[in-house]
Amino acid sequence: LFVGPVVPNALTRPLEKLHAKITTPTATIFDDTRSHPSGHPLTSFTWLVHYLNGRGEGLKAGEIVTTGSYAGVVDVPTGQPVRLELEGIGVIETELISA
């Protein structure tokens, strides 16, 4: 899970489907448009808020909530650059190193 900057206009973007592409210098690992598992990320978030409120709990500023994955779990190689592009949102470039 990578946490990045706030996505501008996130609440008004059409996020029911999203194109994700994951590449290395030598291969494309994932390249597809998928639907959000709940139909839209706000559906999962709204459920969580109501669930917590029902228990007398809530969310606090700075807490991170994940709402599901458009791509599921994707195995990526270690020891080489990996690039994740989320269409219309941004790019993450990283390299995982085996410990």
Long-range contacts (C-beta under 8 A, 24 or more apart in sequence): 1-66, 2-84, 2-92, 2-94, 3-64, 4-90, 4-92, 7-89, 7-90, 11-42, 13-88, 13-89, 15-40, 15-41, 15-42, 16-40, 17-70, 18-70, 18-86, 18-87, 18-88, 18-89, 19-86, 19-87, 20-70, 20-71, 20-84, 20-85, 20-86, 20-87, 21-83, 21-84, 21-85, 21-87, 22-71, 22-74, 22-76, 22-82, 22-83, 22-84, 22-85, 23-82, 23-83, 23-85, 24-76, 24-77, 24-80, 24-81, 24-82, 24-83, 25-80, 25-81, 26-80, 29-74, 29-75, 29-76, 29-82, 30-71, 30-74, 32-71, 33-87, 34-70, 34-71, 35-70, 36-67, 36-68, 36-70, 37-68, 37-69, 38-67, 38-68, 41-67, 41-68, 42-67, 43-67, 44-68
